[in-house]
Amino acid sequence: MAEEFKISTLLARLLLIRGVKEKEEIELFLHPERFMPPSPDLLPDLTKGKDRILKAVEKREKVLVYGDYDTDGVMSTTLLYHLLKKLGADFSLYIPNRFQEGYGLHHEAVRKAGREGVRLLITVDTGVSAVDEVEEAKAFGIDVIITDHHEPPKALPAAYAVINPKRPDSSYPHPALCGAGVALKLAHAFFDEIPEEWWAWAAIGTIADLVPLSGENRYIAYRGLKALSRAEHPGLKALLEKVGLTGRCVDAGHVAYIIAPRINAAGRMEDASLPLKLFTMAEMEEVSELAERLDRLNQRRQALVEEIYQQAEEEALRLKAKGFDEVLVVSGEAWHEGVIGIVASRLVERFHRPAFVLAIDPQTKVAKGSARSIPGFDLYRGLTEAKDLLLRYGGHTMAAGLSIHQDRIDDLRRFLCERAGELLTEEDYLPKRRIDLEVKLSDLTLPFIEELERLAPFGVGNPEPVFLLRGVEIESIRRVGREGDHLKWRLKQDNFFLDGIAFRQGEKEAFISPSSRVDLVGQIGVEEWNGRKKLQYYIQDLAIPGIQVFDRRGSSRRLEILLSIPGKKRQALLYFHKRHRPFLEEKKEEFKGFLIPVNRRGEPLYHERIPYGEIKQVILYDLPETFASFRILRLFPNMEELWLLSGEEEREGYPRRLPSREEFIRFYSILHQRKGIALDGEIWDIGMRNGFSREILAFIVKVFSELHLVRVEAGSLRLGETLKKRSFEESPTYRWLKESLAVEEALLFSTPQNILEWLIQGRGHPGYEEGIG
């Protein structure tokens, strides 16, 4: 495939992963501009609806377009506005208020239309379930054309026309259109060639409504994004300028995360008529002001989401501590109901549990709620089983809405937690990441990233590729952002470097040792600044295989570091020098871990019951004296972190170095010449005059004594009687200091990675095997 289509092997693998295997499929996927949209006439009732609109235009009947307050609804309404304006119809627009009316076609709106003489009502992105409302419209003499994409009920409304690709009797080959997609097909029924900006309206709705970007939706998004990048409509231009996308190649990510949230913010915070005005007016001065208002509303929405999320997260943690862990049901008085759905999604992302966020009206004590779920827990089914506790509910498997009286919230929480406990397993609560390919850092080049664009536009059904990097070195890592919310990385692998950013993961810095090699999951993109392109790896998740070494050696603040070690893992503090015991025993309550003194053979001096297998963090407070001391680490089979707090140790009465062979010989010669040296002070005077420190001299004497090269007789130090040649290595004291200094050198001056190999894997240092045996 790669050779035939002149693409890289990596891109070919990505196509196969997406199920794109046949030659025709590959051609169309790589060249979406070649897609041939099906005839609009294949949609049920579309021709009938088209004829009715033409009749209304001809007879100058009043027409009402009834939309919805989300982005898809606003874009659908915008499309109908431009279509009817081009046809010369007499029409008006209506979008219900989220807070006063809620979703769908409403009786009062129908009655108002009847009173105003409306003869044709066209719904967009709504209406397929409005059975009663359609009957009332008919009673007023109003014909209703429903254009919708939601799942239809078993009995359709008795409307003049019901244009919906999901109708059971529909033969339309691409049923996953969104509301704006259906509106676009209606427009196409009137004009073979439609204005480019109409594709832009449809693309925004398609991407924002999270419909699969395959088939016709892929074509709409592809063509609409190109139109959006060169938009001439004043409202679009004003919005693009406000968000810094003027002159840029607008992609699906820009729509999903920059454009659509601002359109949605109006319906969530105030009224969706604001973006509708932006896209239906031609005066540049006014549209600039409207774009500014949308941006301010989005900022308010973001601040409000953050404020409520912080409160909701705190309550979730309190409830989890009380045992309500399976489903999160949190509530707050006067929480803004326009953003609780976003907060619920954030809670699911944070805890990977179904989440219900309830906004309590302090006057009525009725809570309106929004819920989001995880795979395995059907929200609609759960609410149906709890319907006796509710005032109202609706939704589907993964998202739902409800109303409940405040005094029934605790009952609902208990019921949902019990039900989830029966349905979900521990594995269901573990978040799962989709990974497309495992790659090397060297694979992620600018030419490859540019080639990836051939798979765009990305979205539902065609997600942006996710890459796994294994065993990556951390060149640097630091917190960035106003509150340090994000992590900025510099990654290295085989002399290749790459910048990375992990959004909303700043708190993880404390749990990552810069010396670790990490496995990373993320997406690759290009940052542009002053005309220069730079690769950026967007880190979604990470794992650290094996044991991490946290290097805090040489610090004068050992206790402060010890008490600030993050996490709630079980800890063990190991110390090897007895002089630390009184101080550490005094601080034991503050440490709250297991305090374990260790002897030179690597054995714990206390034999209290310690759950070694449960301990995840092992802390070395000081330096061992022997390599054999490291045997103690074998008692911790599930260790995840090794913390090094050691500095240079004071060996009481012992020198900081081994005496040289020349120093041993020189002192032996002095002793030989004098035939004896008094131990009452003369020895120290002689040593000082000959350049020996007190510690070096005492050490030499002790070694000679152990080798029987000297003896004490009548208060004097004299040569021993043996003339046999002896090795310094035969002296226990010499061997101990030599090994102790080797341990110190290994632990104070080696890299954390080498230390890990010596201490845990038992290789890389000759003294390790010798000591542990």
KOLVEX-323950 format. One record per residue: residue in one letter; y, z, x of N, C-alpha, C in turn. Coordinates in steps of 0.1 Angstrom, whole numbers, plus 5000, padded with zeros to 4 digits. Atoms other than C-alpha are relative to their C-alpha. Layout:
REM KOLVEX-323950
AYZXYZXYZX ...
REM end
This chain:
REM KOLVEX-323950
M498850005008500050005000501350005009 A498849994992502550105027500349875006 E499750134994502149775045500449894990 E499750115010502149555014501450014994 F498749985006505349715000501150035010 K499149984989506949765034500750144998 I499549865001507350145029499250085010 S500749914991506350445050498750054994 T501249935005503050615048500350124991 L499649885008504750925035500449964986 L499550045013506450735007498849954991 A501250055007503150564998499250124994 R500849885005501450904995500750074988 L499349945011504251034973499849924987 L500350095012503750734949498750034994 L501449975005500050804947500050144993 I500049875006500751174940500649994986 R499350015013502951064911499249914990 G500950085009500050854897500449854999 V499650144999501750524906499149935010 K501150054991498850324919499949844999 E500250145002498749974903501249925006 K499050084994500749694919501249984991 E498950025009502849634888500850134998 E499349875001503650004885500850035012 I499349974988504650034921501349915001 E498850095000506949724918501150064991 L499049965010508649864887500650145005 F499549874996508950214902501049995011 L499150024989510550094934501249914996 H498950095004512749844915500350034985 P499849975014513750024882500949904993 E499150105006516349754876499349894993 R500850115006513549514867499350044986 F500649965013512549724836500649924989 M499550075012512749534803499950094988 P500049915011513749774775499449934987 P500550065012511749724743501149984989 S499150035011513449584712500350134992 P499649895008515349854692499249994986 D500650025013513649704661498750074999 L501349935000510349874671500150144995 L499849865006511850214661500050004985 P500050005015511050304625501350024994 D498849995008513850254601501349965007 L498750034993516250134627500749884994 T499450125006516849794612500750044986 K499449955013517349964578501350085002 G498849934997519850204593501149925005 K499050094995521649934611500749924988 D499550075012522049734578500950094992 R499249915009523350044560501350035007 I498849984993525950104587500949874999 L499250125002527149744585500649994986 K499550005014527449774547501250104999 A498949905001529550094552501349945007 V498950064994531749904576500749904991 E499550105008532149614553500750054988 K499449955012532949824523501050115002 R499149904996535150064542499750144994 E500549875004533050364532500350105011 K499849894990533750694548498750045006 V501349974992531150774575500350135007 L499949874992530551124590498850005010 V501049994989528751154624499850155002 Y500349854999527051504626499150025012 G500749984987526051614661499550145002 D500549874995524951914681500950045011 Y499049944991526752144705499550005015 D500450014986524552094736500449875006 T499550134993525151814762499449884994 D500650125006522651574746500749974986 G499350025013524351634712501349955002 V498750054998527751574726500049865004 M500150144995526651254744499649914988 S500450085011524951134713501249974990 T498850015009528051194692501049915006 T499150094992530151024719499649854998 L500550145002527950714717500349954986 L499750055014528250694679501549984998 Y498650025001531950734682500449865005 H499650134994532350434705499349884993 L500650105008529850234685500749974987 L499350015013531550294652501449955001 K498650054997534950234667500049855003 K500250144997533749904681499749924988 L500450075012532349814647501250004990 G498949995009535649904630499850094988 A500449925012534150174607501150114998 D499149895004536150444589499150125001 F500949894997534550754604500750125005 S499649874994534951114615498850065007 L501149934992532951344638500050154996 Y500149855003531551694632498950065009 I501049934992529751924656500150154996 P500049865005528752274642500450095012 N499749904990529952584660498850095002 R501249934997527152764678500050144994 F499949865004528353114667500150014985 Q499749995014529553054632498949934991 E501050085008526952794621498649995006 G501350024994524252754646499549865000 Y500650134998521952464652499649934986 G500650085011521152184627501149964989 L499250045011522552024595500150124990 H499849895009524152284572500549964986 H499650035014524652294535501550004998 E498650005002528252384537500749885006 A499550124994528952094560499849884991 V500450115009527151864535501050014988 R499149995012529252004506501449965004 K498750044995532451954526500149855001 A500150154999531451594533500149944986 G499950055013530851544496501350014994 R498649985006534251684486500949905006 E499050094994535951454511499649854998 G500350145003534251144498499249925010 V500950074990531851064526498849944993 R501050075006529350804516498849985009 L501150014990527250784548500150105010 L500049894990526251074570498949965010 I500950034989524650994604499850125009 T500249894991523051274623499549955013 V500450044987522551254660499550135007 D500749894992520151474681499750124990 T500349905010519451674649499649944987 G500250055013518351644613498649974995 V501450045004514651564613499350104992 S500649905008513851894597500850044988 A499049975010516751904573499649954986 V500550055013514751844541500950044989 D499149965011516852054518501449955001 E498650054998520151954533500249854996 V499950145004519351584528499949994985 E500150015014518451644492501450034994 E498649965005521851814487500949885002 A499250114997523551524504499849884989 K500350115010521851274480500650044987 A499449965013523051484451501549974999 F498650044999526551414463500249855001 G499950154999525851044465500249965014 I499850034986525751054503498649945005 D501250054993523150834521500050065014 V500149934986521851004553499149915009 I500850064990520650824584499850105011 I500449904990518851064607499649935013 T500450054987518750974644499750135008 D500549884994516751244662498849985009 H501150024991514151294689499150125000 H500849885001512751644680498749974992 E501250025007509251684667500250014985 P499850015015509251584630499050104993 P500949925008507751814603499049914993 K501050085007504751704583500649914989 A499350085010507051594555501449975004 L498750044995510051404566501050014989 P499050005010513351444548500149864993 A500050125007513851184521501449935002 A498850064996516751024540500049854998 Y499950155001517950664537499249945012 A500850054988516550614573499850125009 V500349904990514850844597499549935013 I500350074987515050694632499650105011 N500549904990512850904655498849945006 P501250064994510450774681498750085000 K501249915001508151074676499450004986 R500650015014507450984639498549965002 P501550034999503650964634499849854998 D500250145003504050604621500749915010 S499250084990506150494651499149935010 S500750084990504850224674500849985012 Y499150014989507650264698499350045013 P500849974988506150254734500650115009 H499449904992508550514748500650114991 P499649905010508650814724500850125006 A499449884994510151064749501549995001 L498650024999513750944744500750134995 C499249895005516451214740500949954989 G499150035010519051224713500949885003 A499150104996521451014733499349875003 G500850124998518650774741499849924987 V500250065013517950714704501449944995 A498750065004521750664698500349875008 L499850124992521750414726499249884994 K500850115006518950214710500749954987 L499350045012520950214677501149915004 A498850094996523950074696499549865005 H500650124996521649814712499649904989 A500450085011520649694678501249924995 F498850075004524249584672500549905011 F499550084989525049444706499049985011 D500950024989522849274732500550055013 E499349954988525349364759500950114996 I499249895003526849704757500850055012 P499249964989529649854778499350095010 E500749924989528550014811500150154997 E499849855002530050354802499150054989 W501049955010527650374772498750045007 W501249964992524850384797500250135007 A499749884994526650664814499850124990 W500149895010526850874782498550034998 A501449985002523150814776499350075011 A500749944988522150904812500350155000 I499649865000524051234810499150084990 G500849945010522251324778498550015004 T501450014996518851214791499750105011 I500349914989519051414823500250144996 A499749865004520651724807498950054991 D500949955010518051734779498550025006 L501349974993515151754805498849924993 V501150095004513151464790499449935012 P500650064988510651294814500749875004 L499350124995512351044836499049895005 S501050104998509650784833500249894989 G499850105010509550454814501449974998 E498750045004512650374795501050115004 N499049894996514250714803500449985015 R499650034986514050624840501049895001 Y499150125000515750294833501450054996 I498849965005518450464813500850095010 A499449914990519050734840500549915012 Y499750084989519050474867501349914998 R498950095003521450234851501350084996 G498949915003523650514837500650075011 L499449944988524050684870500949905008 K499250114993525250354886501349984992 A498850015008527750324857500950125002 L499249884999528850684861500750005014 S499450004986529550634899501249915000 R498850095000532050354890500750014987 A499549985014533250504857501549965000 E498650035003536550364843500550074988 H499549935012536650574811500950125005 P499149904995539550814815499450144999 G500649865001537551124803499050025011 L501049994990534651054827500750015014 K499349994987537150984856500650135002 A499349874999539051304849498950115004 L501049904997535851514849499449985014 L500550034986534451344881501050045010 E499049964991537751404898500050155001 K499949865000537751764888498950075008 V501149944993534351834902499749945014 G500150064987534851634934499049895002 L500950104999532651344926500649865000 T499350135000535251064926499649935012 G500450084989534050784948498650035006 R501449964995530650944953499049924992 C501250065007527250794944499450124992 V500449895008526551024915498549994997 D501450005003522851124912499650104989 A500449925011520751314887500350155003 G499649864996521351644906501450034996 H498649985004525051604901500250024985 V500049995015524551554864499550134996 A500749885005522151844860500750135004 Y499549874995523952104881501550005000 I498550004999527651994880500649964987 I499350065011528551774851499550074987 A500649955012526151894823500450154997 P499749865003526852274828501550014995 R498749995005530552204822500149954986 I500150045014529852014790499450114991 N500749905007527452284779500950134998 A499249875000529952564787500950004988 A499150005012532252454759499350054988 G500849965012529552494732499650155002 R500449864998528452824748501150104999 M498949904999531852984753501049984988 E499050025010534052824726499549904989 D500450105010533452494708499749875007 A500450134993531752164717500949894997 S499050115003534651964702500849975013 L499150024988536452014736499449885009 P500450124992534151774757499949884991 L500050125008533851544727501449935000 K498750054999537651504728500249935013 L499950054987537451444765499449865001 F500750134998535051144761500449904989 T499650105011536750994730501549975000 M498550034999540450994742500349915011 A499750094990542150744763501250045008 E498849954993545350934774499650085012 M500449944987544951014811500650145002 E499449864998547351314810499250104992 E500749905008545551484782498650025005 V501449984995542051424796499950085012 S500049924988542951574829500150154996 E499949865005543951894810498750044994 L501349975006540751884790498950035011 A501049984989538651844822500350145007 E499649874994540552144837499550114991 R500549895009539752354806498550015000 L501549994999536052264808499650075013 D500349944988536052364844500250155000 R499749855001537652704836499050064991 L501149955008535152754808498750025007 N501249994993532352694831500150125010 Q499849894991533752944856499850134992 R500249895008533953194828498650034996 R501449995003530453114818499250065011 Q500749964988529253164853500250155003 A499749864997530953504857499450084989 L500749935011529653614823498550015002 V501450004998526153514831499650105011 E500249914989526353704864500150154996 E499849865005527754014847498850054991 I501149965010525154024819498650005008 Y501250014992522353924844499850135008 Q500149884992523154224866499650124991 Q500449905009522954454836498649994995 A501450025005519754294823499050035011 E500949974989518154314857499850155002 E500249854998518854684860499250064989 E500849955011517454744825498549965002 A501450054998514354534834499350095010 L500649914990513754744865499750144994 R500349875006514055064845498850004991 L501150015009511654944819498749975007 K501250024992509154824845499550135005 A500449874995509255174860499450094990 K500649925011508355314826498749944995 G501350065004505355084823500149884991 F499950125009506754804802500249885010 D499950104989505954544829499549864996 E500650135003504054264811501049904994 V498950085005507054134791501350075001 L498749934999510654204797500849984987 V499150015012512654284766501250095002 V498849934996516154384775501149974989 S499050025010519154434752501350075005 G498749944997522854514754501049974989 E499050025011525754564730501149905005 A498950094998528254284728499749905011 W500350114990526454064753500349864993 H499650135005527653704748498849924997 E501250075004525053524728499949855005 G500050134995526153194742499349985014 V500550014986524753274777498650075002 I501249924998521653494770498849925003 G501150094996519353194773499949985015 I499950024986520553134808499550135007 V500449874994520053514816498550014999 A501449995002516553494802499349925010 S500650094990515753204825500150065014 R499849944987517153394855499050125001 L501049895000514953694846498649955003 V501350064997511853474845499949965014 E500050054986512753324878499950125010 R500049884991513253674893498750084999 F501249915001510253864879498749924996 H501150085005507953574867499250074989 R500649945012507353744834500849944988 P499250045012508253634798501250104999 A498849925001511753754792500749984987 F499250015013513653834759501350075003 V498749944998517353894762500750014986 L499549985014518954044730501550055001 A498649965001522654064723500250074986 I499949925012523354344698501550004995 D498750005007526254314674500350154997 P499849865002527854664675500450044986 Q499649975014529054634639498849994991 T501150025009525954504622498750065005 K501249944993523354654647498949894999 V501050115000521554314645500149935014 A500150074987520454154678499649864998 K500450144999520353784684499449985014 G500650014987517953694712499649875004 S500550124995516853424734498850035010 A501249974992513453414752499549885008 R500650114992511853214780498750065005 S501349954997508253234791499449945013 I500850064989505653154818498849944994 P501250065005502552944814499050114997 G501049905004499853134795500550094989 F499549915011502153314770500849924991 D499350085010503153124739501050084992 L499049925006506453264727500049994985 Y500050025015506253104692498950084994 R501249935006502753244686500350155001 G499849864999503753584699501050054989 L499049965010506853604676499449984986 T500750015013504753474647499150124997 E500849885002502353764652500850134998 A499149885002505354004653501049984989 K498950045010507253844624500450114991 D499649895009507154164603501150095007 L499049934993509454314630501449935000 L498850094998511954024629500749974987 L499350055011514653904607499949844999 R500150145000514353544618499549965014 Y500450054987512753344647499749854999 G500450144999511952994659499949965014 G500250044986511152794690498749935002 H501350064996508152674709499450085011 T500849934991505752774736500950075011 M499349954988508252824765501450054997 A498749955004511552894747500150034985 A499949965014512453074715501350084998 G498849925004515253244696499550094988 L500449905011515153544672501250084997 S499149905004517053794653499250124996 I500749885002516054154650500950124998 H499149895001517554484639499850095012 Q500049924988518354714667498950105001 D500949894999516054994657498549955000 R501350064999513054754658499749945014 I500250064987513554644694498950075008 D501149934992511354914710498649974995 D501350045005508554824686499649865004 L500350134996508854464695499650005015 R500350004986508754544732498650055002 R501349954999505654754728498949904996 F501050095005503854494708499849885010 L500150124991504754204732499350045013 C500749964988503654404762498550024998 E501449995003500354494746499349864999 R500650135002499754134736499949925013 A500050074987500653994770498950065009 G501049944992498354254786498649954996 E501350065005495454104765499849865004 L500150154998496353744772500149965015 L499750044987497553734808499250085011 T500749944988495753804841501050025011 E499149974988497253924874500549875006 E499750134994497153564886501149934992 D498950065008499353454857501450045003 Y498749954996502153674870500449965014 L499650054986502153504904500649874999 P499450135001504653234906499349895009 K500750114993503252894917501049895003 R499150104995505052634937499349875001 R500550134999504452264934500449955014 I499850054986504052104969499549865000 D500450145000503951724973499249975013 L500650034988503251695010500250105011 E499849924988502751895042500549905011 V499450094990504951745069500450085013 K499549944988506251815104501649995000 L498550015000509951875111500449865005 S499750134994509851545131499949894989 D500150115011508951355098501349994992 L498849995009512251465081501249945007 T498950074993514551205095500949934990 L499050065009517651035080499449874994 P500650125006515850695076499050044989 F500949965010513050875057500750054987 I499349955012515451055034500749894992 E499450115007517250735027498949924992 E501150065007513850585018499650074988 L500449915011513150874995500849964987 E499150035011516050754973499449894992 R500650115008513850464962499250064989 L500849935011511950724941501050054989 A499049955009515250834924500149914988 P499549875002516450924898498950114998 F501049905001514651254900500350094988 G499849915012514051494871498650034995 V501249975006511351604847499149875000 G500950115000508251384851500049925013 N499950074986509551254885500850105008 P499249894993510551574904500349955014 E499650034986512351554937498850065009 P501149954992509651584964500250135007 V499949874993508851924978499049995012 F500850014987507651955014499750135005 L500549884993505652215032500149995015 L500049994985506452305068499350125004 R500749884996504052525086500350035015 G499849954987504552735117501349965007 V498750034995508252675121500650125007 E499349904993510152875146501450024994 I498649975005513453055136500950005012 E499050004989516152955160501150104997 S499049905004518653165140499950014984 I500049975015518953325105501150104997 R498949915003521953485089500449994985 R499650005014523353575055501449934999 V498750065003526253365041500350014986 G499549995014528253345009500950124999 R499049895002530853584995499450135001 E500749875000528353864990498749995009 G501150014992525853745015498749974992 D501150035009523653604987499049905005 H500950114995522253315007499650015014 L500549994986520353265039500249865007 K499850124992521453005065499050015012 W501050014990518652895088500349895010 R500150114990518352695120498550005004 L501450014998514752575123499649925012 K500550074988512752455153498549984999 Q501450034999509452285157499849885010 D500350104990508252095188501349935005 N498750054995511852055201500749914990 F499250065011513051915167500750114993 F499249895006515752115150500549954986 L499550035014516952125113500750124994 D499349895008519452335093499350024987 G500549975013518252505062500850104993 I499249905009519752705033499050044989 A500849945011517952935009501050074991 F499049945010520153004979499450124993 R500349885007520053344963498850075006 Q501149934993517553474989500550095011 G499449924989519953675011499350135003 E500649874998518153995005498750005008 K501350024992515053855023500250015015 E499850004985516753865057499450125006 A500549884994515854225062498450005002 F501450005000512154135057499549895009 I500450114991512053845082500450035014 S499749984986511753895119500349865006 P499650134994513553615139498949955010 S501050054991510553605162498849944993 S501150055008508153505134500049854999 R500250145004506753165127499750004985 V500149995014507153085091499549874994 D500350115008505752855065501049984989 L498950025009508452705043499749894990 V500150105011508552515010501449974996 G498750045004511552315001500249854999 Q499750145002513351994995501049965011 I499150054989515351775020501149924993 G498950085005518751635014501049975011 V499050044990521851505031501350064996 E498649955002525151685034501049905007 E498950094995528251465039501350085002 W498749934997531351595056500849915009 N499150094993534251375068499249875005 G500650134998532051065066498750015009 R501249984992529251225087498850054992 K501149965008525751265073499150105008 K500849904993523651575082498950044991 L501249965007520151665071500150154996 Q500049865004519751995052498650024992 Y501349975007516452155041500350124991 Y499749905011516752345008498850094998 I501249925000514352635011499850074987 Q500349945013512652744979499250125001 D500949884998510052984992499550005014 L500549984986508553115024498850095000 A501149914997505453285037499950025015 I500149974985504853455070498650045002 P501449974997501253425080499850105012 G500249914989499853705102501050115000 I499249874998501754005116501449965005 Q498650014995505554015121500350115010 V499549904990507054185151501550014998 F498649975001510454345145500550075012 D499749954987512054395178501350085000 R498849924999514454685180499950095013 R500249934987513654785216501450025007 G498849974992516254955238501250054992 S498949945007518355085210500250155002 S499749854999520055425213500050064986 R499949955014519855455175498650004993 R501450015005516055495171499850064986 L500349935013516155745142500749924989 E499250075010518855545123499249874996 I500850125003516755225126498750044992 L501349965007513555415116500250034986 L499849965014515055555084500649884992 S499550115008516555215075499049884999 I501050115001513355005077499849974986 P500050035015513354815044498649994995 G501350035007510654775018499450134996 K500749895005508355005000498550015004 K501350004995505254945020499650135007 R500449874994503155235033500249985015 Q499650014986504255315068499250115008 A500549904990502755485099500949995012 L499249994988504855605128499250065011 L500849964989503055625161500950045011 Y499349964988504255825191499050055010 F500949984989502655875225500450115009 H499549904991504756135242500250134992 K500049885008504356495231501550064998 R498749945001508056585237500749954988 H499450055013508956375206499650074988 R500649945012506856585183500950094993 P499249915008509256865174501149934992 F498950075007512056625166499449914988 L500550095010509856385146499450084988 E500549915011508156665127501150054991 E498949955008511556795117500549894991 K499550115009512456445103499049944991 K501150065007509156385087500349984985 E499750025015510456435051500949894998 E499150115002513156185056499249875002 F500850124997510655925070499149974989 K500950025011508155975042498849915003 G501250084996505455785061499050105007 F501049924993502455905081500450015015 L499649974986503356065115498750025008 I501250004993500555995140500250015015 P499950004985500556125176498749945006 V501150084995498255915198499850045015 N500249974986496556005231499849885009 R500150114991495955795262498849914997 R501150085004492655675248500149924987 G499750075012494255535217499450074988 E500549925011492955815194501050084994 P499049915006494955995168499750155003 L500249864996495456355178499750094988 Y500349935012495356475142498949934992 H501150075007492256405121500250024985 E499750005014493956435087499649874993 R500550125007492856185061501249904998 I498950105000495055875066499449874994 P500550125006494555565044500449885009 Y499650104990494655325074500049864993 G500150145006493655025052501149974991 E498950025010496655075029501449985008 I498850004993499255085057500449865004 K499550144998501354765060501050005012 Q499050004990504154875084499550115011 V500349914989503255025118501250005010 I498849994992506055155139499750085013 L500249934987505855235177501350065004 Y498849934998508455495183500350015015 D499750004986508055515221498949925007 L500950084992506055355249498750075003 P501349944996502355425254500050015016 E500149994985501355525289498849925005 T501150084996498155325290499749884990 F500450115009496854995276498950054990 A501149955009493955185261500650074988 S499449945012496455355238500149914989 F499950105011496655035219498849994991 R501150005009493255095205500350054986 I499649945013494955285177500349894990 L499650115010496154955162498849944993 R501150065007492654855154499650084987 L500349935012492655125127500849954988 F499250055011495154925107499749864997 P500550135002493254625094501049914992 N499150085009495954515069501550015004 M498649994995499054565090500749874998 E499250125002501754315081501250005009 E498849994992504654445102499850105012 L500049914989504854595137501450015005 W498649984996508154755145500050075014 L499949954986509054825182501450075001 L498749924999511655105186500250055014 S500049944987510855195222501149965009 G499150034989513155225251499350055013 E500549954988512655335287499750154998 E500449875002510755665287500250085013 E499949914988511555965310498650065002 R501349944997508256055327500450135008 E499649884994508956415335499350035013 G500649974987508556475372499449885007 Y500650124994507456115379501149905003 P498950104997509355835396500049884990 R499950125008510555515379499349885006 R500750114994508555305403498950055009 L501049964991505555305425500550005014 P499650014986506155395461499449895007 S500650114993505655115485499050055010 R501149964990502755105510500750055013 E499349964988505355145538500550154998 E499649865002506655465522498850105001 F501249924998503155605520499750025015 I500349994986502555525557501050085008 R498949924993505955665568499850154998 F500149865003505355995551498750065008 Y501249954993501856015566500350015015 S499750004985503255945601500850135002 I499249884998505856225596499150125000 L500949895001503156465586499150015012 H500850014988500956355615500750065012 Q499249964988503756415640500350155000 R499649865002504656765626498850094999 K501249925001501156885622500050094987 G499949925012502257055590501550024996 I498649995005505357095567499950114990 A499949895009506257415549500449954986 L499750045014506257385511501150094994 D498949915006509057655506501349945000 G498650075000511857395509500149905011 E499950094988511357235543499649864996 I500550145003509356945527501149924993 W498950075007512356855505501149965009 D499050044990514756865534499649885008 I500550114991512556645555500049874992 G500150125008512056405526501449944998 M498650065003515856375519500549935013 R499550064988516556315556499449865003 N500850124998513956035556500149904989 G499750105011515155865524499050014989 F500949985011512556005500500750074989 S499549925011513656105465499050114997 R500949895003512156425452498849964992 E501150055008510056235426499049925008 I500950084992508755985451499250085009 L500749914991507856255476498950084993 A501049925007506056465450498849914996 F501050105004504156155438499149975012 I500850034988503056065474499150125003 V500849884997501856425480498850014991 K501149995010499856425448498949905002 V500950104998498256095455499150035013 F500749964988497356205491499050114997 S500949895003495956525478498849964992 E501150055008493756345452499049925009 L500850084991492456125481499550085012 H500449904989491856435503500649965013 L499350034988494256295529500950115005 V499249884996496256615529499450124993 R500549875006495556985522501150105001 V499049894999497557295516499350125007 E500649904993496957565541501150105005 A499149904996498857895546501549964997 G498750035004501857765526500649875006 S499550124994502057445545499149884996 L500750125003501057085538499549945014 R500650064988498656945565499249884997 L500950125002496656635571498650054996 G501449965004493156645556499049975011 E501050014989490056655576499349865000 T500750135001488656315564500849905007 L499450114993489356015585499649874993 K500450115007487755785560501149924993 K498950085006489955495548499850004985 R500149995014490855535512501049904994 S499150095008492455305485500850084991 F499149935010495455415465499450004986 E500650015014493555295434499050104997 E501049895003491055585439500750124995 S499249885005493855825429500349984985 P499750015015493955895391501549994997 T498650005003497655965393500749865004 Y499550134996498355635412499749904989 R500450095011496355445386500850014987 W499349975013498055615357501449945001 L498650055000501655545369500049855001 K500050154999500755185379499849944986 E500250055013499355125344501250034990 S498949975008502155305327501249915002 L498950094997504755095345499749864995 A500450135005502754785336500249994985 V499849995015502754885299501549994997 E498650005002506454955301500649865002 E499550134997507154615317499649904989 A500550085010504954445291500850014987 L499449975013506654615261501549995000 L498550005000510254615273500549865003 F499450124995510654275289499349874995 S500750115005508154045271500549954987 T499650055013508853825241499250074989 P500849945011507853965207498749934997 Q501250085002505353675204498950045010 N501049964990503653775236499550144998 I500449875003503654135227498950004988 L501050015011501854045194498749965005 E501250044995499253865213499350115008 W500649894992498654155237499550114991 L500349885008498654425211499049974989 I500850025012496854265182498849915003 Q501150104998494853965195499250035013 G500749964989493854135227499849895011 R500150104989494653845251501449995006 G498750044994497353735275500550105010 H499649904990497654055296498850065006 P501349954994494954155321499850154997 G500249855001495654525316499450034986 Y500449975014494854495278498550024999 E501449995001491254415281499450115009 E500449894991490854655310500150134993 G499849875006492354935290499150024988 I500749985013490654865257498549995001 G501450014997487354755270499249934989 
REM end
